[in-house]
Amino acid sequence: MEILKHANEIEALLGKVSQRVDRITDSIKIFDTVMIVDDDESQLFSIKKILERDYELILCDRGQKALDEYAQQQNKIKAILLDIRLPDIEGFEVFKLIKDKNQNIPIIFITGYQTTYGDGFEVYRQYRPHGYIVKNHENEVTMIKDTLANAVAFYNHVLENEAAKTTTMRNQFMAGLLHDLKNTFSPIFMIPQMMQRVLDKGDLEMTKILLDKLKKAVEFFSANQMVLFNYANGENVSIKWESYLLGDLIDDFIALVQPAVEGKIKIIANLHYDKKFVTDKNIFTCQVLLNIIKNAKEAIPDSIGRVTISSYSPDQYKKMLGSDAILPDQEPGTVIFVVEDNGPGMPRELEARLFTPYVTVGKKEGTGLGTWMIKNGTIDLLEGQLKLLNKPGKGVAYHLAFPPKEALY
């Protein structure tokens, strides 16, 4: 009997410990947040009692309050249980306004007006909610719990996929920035060698010119190094829109890059449009133009090749290029560039894969990021357009169109 008494005491003590552990676990558990929208106070209270142990709840008794709460807490809310008939804004309208902000958020309709809205078939057909629940149904509690659990699990899966995509894209762009930083280091490596040769000849004037180029090359490298550092530190690449005289911008670029491709490529400016151009200098020159030059250098055989950087207004572009104007119908103020080499071009079957990241075309040491960075810089960052005109045996031409912008700095 004494042993049984102690066993009962131990069992009771364990029960108390288990309850305390449950309370502690509940206190530190990270709850998913769901929003409940219903103008019936008793309904809100009942749903609160049903769900408060499993979720963090945001309770709204009006459609506008739901819209305001969602605007403020969109990043937290994982699912919404939404009454259809509300006194200020109909639930269907609330549904549409929230879906305009986030198409993926699961919204479950709940209604006590089955005679008005039927079994939900028409509601599903028109709105595609995550669920449709009838109030006062014998299985209402189970349906609310199960449908919300499914909705939250679905949305968490969506968020995980989006996070994975974001991580992949950031890693991809980080690799691209490293790729471009290596490109900008090339002139820093080449110019001192040229300085040594001209010093040996006693040409002090050319030495001063090369020293100025070296200074600009270091500044170019440093600016791109800072972009890479900031991005690695969690910042997004921000666009610094500045106004340049196009001729000066291209001349500075050629002077900087030409030493790195000397003996392989001659870079020529052919500026039919030579006025104000608003852009981000680092993205336009380093990420876009420099990668095009580098690709041409690798594609052109051992004999000296040529890359021509031409600029046009929309009218000049159509008149002068005729059938080769593959970016027609540009708005006034757009600046169009055609960067063309006289290399061998590429096989037609490779065109579709050219701008895919990590795909190399005929390179032993290529990363497959150069052409992707051209596309990313032109389209995603500078909001321009890009098309490739490939003429096998005659060369490749990148057509780039940049809409008019106002300088912000």
N, C-alpha and C positions, 0 to 999 in steps of 0.2 A: 504493500500500500504506500509505503514511504517513497519507493522508486516511482510509482505512478504519479504521486503528488508532485514530485520534482519534475517529472516529464511534462505534466500539465503546465507547471510554472514556466518551464523552458519554452514550451510551445506558445504560451501567451506572450512571453517576452519577445520571441522571434516574430510573432504577429505584429507587435508594436514597432519593432525595428523595421519590419517590412513596410509598414504604413509610413513610417518616418522617411525611409528611403524613397518611397513613392512621391512623398511631398517634396523632398529635396530634388528628385529627378524632374518633377513637374516644374519646379521653380527655375531650373537651369535649362530646361528644354527649349530649343528654338522653334517656335511655332510658325507655321505658314499663316499668312494673313489672307483672310477672305472678307469681302464686303457684302453685307446684307442690306437690301433696299426694299422697304415695305412701309406703307403709311399706317398700317394697323399696329398700334402699340403693343397689344397683347401678342400678336404674331411675332413681333421683334423679340419680345421677352421670352417667348417659348423657344424660338430658334436659338437665342443666346444660351439658354439652359442646355439645349441639345448639343451645342457645338463648342462651348467655351473651354472644355477640357482638351480639345484637340486643335483649336485654331486661335490665333489672335483675330479678334473681330472688329470690324468697322461697321457701325450701325447707322443707317440713314433712313429718315422718314419722308424724304422728298427727293424728286429726281434731280433738282439743281444741286442739292447738298451732295448727292452721289457724284455728280460731275465735278464739283469743287474738290471733294475728297480724292477722287481719282487723279485729278490734275496734280495734287500735292503729293500723293503717295503711290503713284503709278509703279515705281520700282519695287514696292513691297507687295502689292496686291497680286495674289495668284489666281483668284477666281471670284466671280460675282454671282450672287443669287438675287435676281431682279424681279420684283413684282411688276406685272404688266400695267395694271391700272393704278396710277398715282395722281394726286390732286393737282400737281402743277405741270409736270411734263410727262407725257405718256411713256411707259416703259420702252416701247418700240423706238421712240426717238432717243431716249437715253442710250439704248443699245447701239444705235447707229453712230451717235456722237462719240461714244467710247471706242467703238471699233474703228472709227476714223483715226483715232490716236494710236491704237494698237490692235491690229487685225487678229493677233494670236491669242489675246486674253480670252479665256473661256467664260461665257456668260450663260447662266441657266435661268430660264424663265420660270416663274411660279405664279399661279393665278387661282383665284376662287371663282372665276367666271367661265367655267367650262362650257356652259350653255352658249356663251358668246364666242369663245375661241376654239371650241370643239376639242377633239382629242390631240390637237397639236400638229396634225399633219400639215395644214396650211401654214402654220407658224414656222415649222421646220422648213417647208419648201421656200418660203420667202426670206427668212432671216438666218437660217442655219445656226441656231443656238447650240450650246453644248448639251442642253437638256431642257425638258419641259415637264414641270411638276404641277399636279392639281392639288390645291389645298383641301384639307379634310378627307383626303383619300385614306383608306385603311392602312396603306403602306407609306404614308407621307414621310414619317420620320426616317424610315429605312431608305427611302428614295433620296431624301435630302442628304443623308450621310454618305450613301454610296456614290451619288452623282457628284457631290463636292469632292470626295476623295479621288474619284477618277479624273475630275477636272484639274485638281491641283497636281496630281501625278503627271498628267499630260503637259501642263504648263511648265513644270519643273524640267521635264524632258526637253521641251522647246528651248528653255533657257540654257540648259547644258549644251545643246547643239549650237546655239548662238555663241556661247562662250568659247566653245571649241573652234568655231569658225573665226571668231575674233582673234583668238590666240594664234591660229594658223596664219591669218592675214598679217598680224603684227610681226610674227617671226619672218614671214616672207619679205615684208617691207624692210625689216631690220637687215636682213641679208642683202637686200637691194641697196640700202644706204652704205653698207660696208663695201659692196661692189663698186659703188660710185666714188667712195672715198679713196679706194685704191686707184681709180682712174685719175683723180685730181692730184695724186702724189707723183704721177709719172713726169709732169713737167719739172717738178722740184728736183727730181733725180737727173733729168736730162740737161737742164740749163747749166748747172755748174760744169758739166763736161764741156759744153760749148764755150763757156767762159774761159776755161783753161786753154782751149785751142786758140782763141783770139788773143789771150794774154801772151801766149807763146810767140804770137806774131807781132806783139806790141801794139795791137789795135785797141787803144784805150776808149775811143768813142763807142765802139761796138760793145766793149766790156760794160760801159755804163748803161747801154740799152738793155743788155742781157741782165744786168743787176736789177734794173727796174722791172723787167719781166719776172725775175725770180721773186721780187717782193710781192708782185701781184699774184703769183702762183701760190706763195705761202698764205696770203690773205684768202685766196680762193679755197685752199685746203682747210684753213682754220675755220672759215665760215661753215663749210660742210661738216667738219668735225663737230662743231657746236650743234648743228642740226641732229647729227647722230647721237650725241651725248644727251640732248634734251629728250629725244625720242626714247632712248634706252631708259631714261629716268621717268618715263610714264607720260610724257607730254605728246600730244599729237603734233604732226607737222603743220605749222600755221603758215598761211600765205602772206607774204609781205609785198603788197602791190605797190610798185614804184614806177615812175615815168622815166623812160630813157629815150634818147635819140637813137633810132634803130641802127644807123650807121656806126655810131660810137660803140654800141653794145656788141655788134658783130665784129668790128675791128679789134676790140679788146679781146674777144673770145679767140679769134684767129691767132692773134699775137701770142696768146697764152698757150694755145694747143699746138700750133704749128711745129715748135721745136720737138715735141714728143713724137711726131709722126714724120719728121724730116727724113728725106730719102725714100719714103714709102708713098706718101700722099701729099698732093698740093691742094690746099684749101682756098677756094676762090669765093669772094662775095659778089653777088650780082643783084643789087638792090634796086628794083624798079619802084618799090615803095620805101621811102627813106624819111619817115617822119616820126612823130611821137609813138612809142609803143609801151603800154603798161603791162608789166609782168612781174614775176618773182625771179630775180636774176639767177639765183642759185639753181632753182628748179629748171628754168628754161635752158640755161647754158650747160650746167653740169649733168642734170638728170636726163634731159632730152637731147640737146645737140651733141654733147660729148659722147654719149652712148652711140649715137648714129655714126659719128666719126670713127669711133673705136671699132664698130662692126664693119665699116667699110675697109678699115686698115687690115682687119683679119681676113676679109673676103677677097680683096684684090691680090692678084698674083705678085711675084717679086718685082715686076716692072713698076715704075712709078705711076700711081693712079691719080685720079682727080675727084674731089668732092666739091660741088657747087652749092652754096647757100643762096637761094633766090628768095626775094620777098615781093609780094604783090598786094594791091588793093583788090577787092572782089571783081571790079570791072577789068583791071589789067589781067588778072588771072584767067578770066574766061576768054578775053580777046587773044591773049598771047599763047595760051596753051591749047586752045581748041578742044579737040576730043580727049586730050590728056588731062583736062580740068576735071578731076574726079571728086572735087568738093565744091560743086556749083551752088548757086542761090544762097550766098552768104549775105548777112545783113551789112549795111553800110558801116564803115569803121572797123570791120574785121580785117586782121592782118593775116595773110596766107603765106606760108613758107613752103618751098619745095627744096628738100635737101637730097641731092642726087649724086650718085657715084657712077663711074664708068667701068665698074667691075663686071663679073660674069653673071650677075643676077642669081636667081636660085631656081631650083626645080619647082614646077607648079605645085606638086603634091606637098611641098613644105610650107606653102603660104598660110594654110589654115592653122598651123601649129606655131607660127613664128612668135606670136605674142603670149604664148602660154609659158608661165613661169617654170623654170628648171628644165626647159627643153632647149638643147643646143643643136645648132645646125652646122655640121662640118667643122667643129672646133675640138681640139684635143683637151684644152684646159678651160673651156668656157663654163660659166656657172649656169647659163640659161636664163639669166636675170636681166641682161642688158636691154633686150627688146621689150620685156615686160615693164621695166622701169620707164622706157620711152612712152609706152602706152599709159602707165599710171600717172606720169608727170603731165602729159598732154591732156588726157581726158579727166582723170579723177581730181587732180590738184589744180590745174590751170583752166579747167572747164572748157577745153577746146575739143577739136575733132581731129581724127587721124585716119588716114587711109594709105595703103601701100600700093604703089604701081611697080610691078615686077616685070622686067623685060629680060627674060633669059638670054644670055649672051651679050646684053647691052648695058645692064646695070639695074639698080634699084633706086626708086625715088620715094621718099617719105613726104606726103602732103599733110601739112599741119595748118589748121585754121583756128585762130584765137579771136573770140568776140571782143568788142570794145569794153574796156574797163576804166574805172576812175582810180587814180592813185590815191592811197590812203595815208601815205607817209611822205 
